[in-house]
Amino acid sequence: MTRVSDDYLPLEQAAEYLGVSRPKLTRLVREGAISYSTSPLDKRLKLFRRFDLDALKRIPMPKEKAS
């Protein structure tokens, strides 16, 4: 069994770590606020560096508007 390094988190865990939804994290990627790597074993798996997540956590994020 391959374990993801403690330095990298997959999309769902990265979103939880930041306290945002998966769609919000995807939007942050699209806007260029954070980047990801793909797993060498599964190109569909997006991996986020904990260092980058910690840097993003320090930036205050505006609250999303309720529709």
C-alpha positions as CSV (number, residue, x, y, z in Angstrom):
1,M,0.0,0.0,0.0
2,T,1.4,3.4,-1.0
3,R,1.0,6.2,1.5
4,V,0.9,9.8,0.5
5,S,3.7,11.7,2.2
6,D,2.9,13.9,5.2
7,D,4.2,16.8,3.1
8,Y,1.4,16.3,0.5
9,L,-2.4,16.1,0.9
10,P,-4.9,15.0,-1.7
11,L,-7.7,17.4,-2.8
12,E,-10.3,16.4,-0.2
13,Q,-7.9,16.4,2.7
14,A,-6.3,19.7,1.6
15,A,-9.8,21.4,1.4
16,E,-10.6,20.1,4.9
17,Y,-7.1,21.3,6.2
18,L,-7.9,24.8,4.8
19,G,-11.5,24.7,6.1
20,V,-12.9,25.3,2.6
21,S,-15.1,23.2,0.3
22,R,-13.6,21.1,-2.6
23,P,-15.2,23.5,-5.2
24,K,-13.6,26.5,-3.4
25,L,-10.2,24.8,-3.4
26,T,-10.6,24.0,-7.1
27,R,-11.5,27.7,-7.7
28,L,-8.4,28.8,-5.8
29,V,-6.3,26.6,-8.2
30,R,-8.0,28.0,-11.2
31,E,-7.4,31.6,-9.9
32,G,-3.7,30.8,-9.4
33,A,-3.7,31.2,-5.6
34,I,-2.3,27.7,-5.1
35,S,-0.9,24.9,-7.3
36,Y,-0.8,21.2,-7.1
37,S,1.2,18.2,-8.4
38,T,-0.2,15.0,-9.7
39,S,0.6,11.6,-8.3
40,P,3.1,9.6,-10.3
41,L,0.9,6.5,-9.8
42,D,-2.4,8.1,-10.6
43,K,-2.5,11.3,-12.7
44,R,-6.1,12.0,-11.6
45,L,-4.9,12.4,-8.0
46,K,-4.1,16.1,-7.2
47,L,-1.6,16.6,-4.4
48,F,-1.1,19.8,-2.5
49,R,2.0,20.7,-0.6
50,R,1.4,21.3,3.1
51,F,3.9,24.2,2.9
52,D,1.7,25.9,0.2
53,L,-1.5,25.2,2.2
54,D,0.0,26.7,5.3
55,A,1.0,29.8,3.4
56,L,-2.6,30.1,2.0
57,K,-4.0,29.6,5.5
58,R,-2.3,32.8,6.6
59,I,-4.1,34.9,4.0
60,P,-7.6,35.9,5.2
61,M,-10.2,34.5,2.8
62,P,-13.5,36.4,2.2
63,K,-16.6,34.6,3.2
64,E,-18.7,33.1,0.3
65,K,-22.0,34.7,-0.3
66,A,-25.1,32.5,0.3
67,S,-27.3,32.1,-2.8
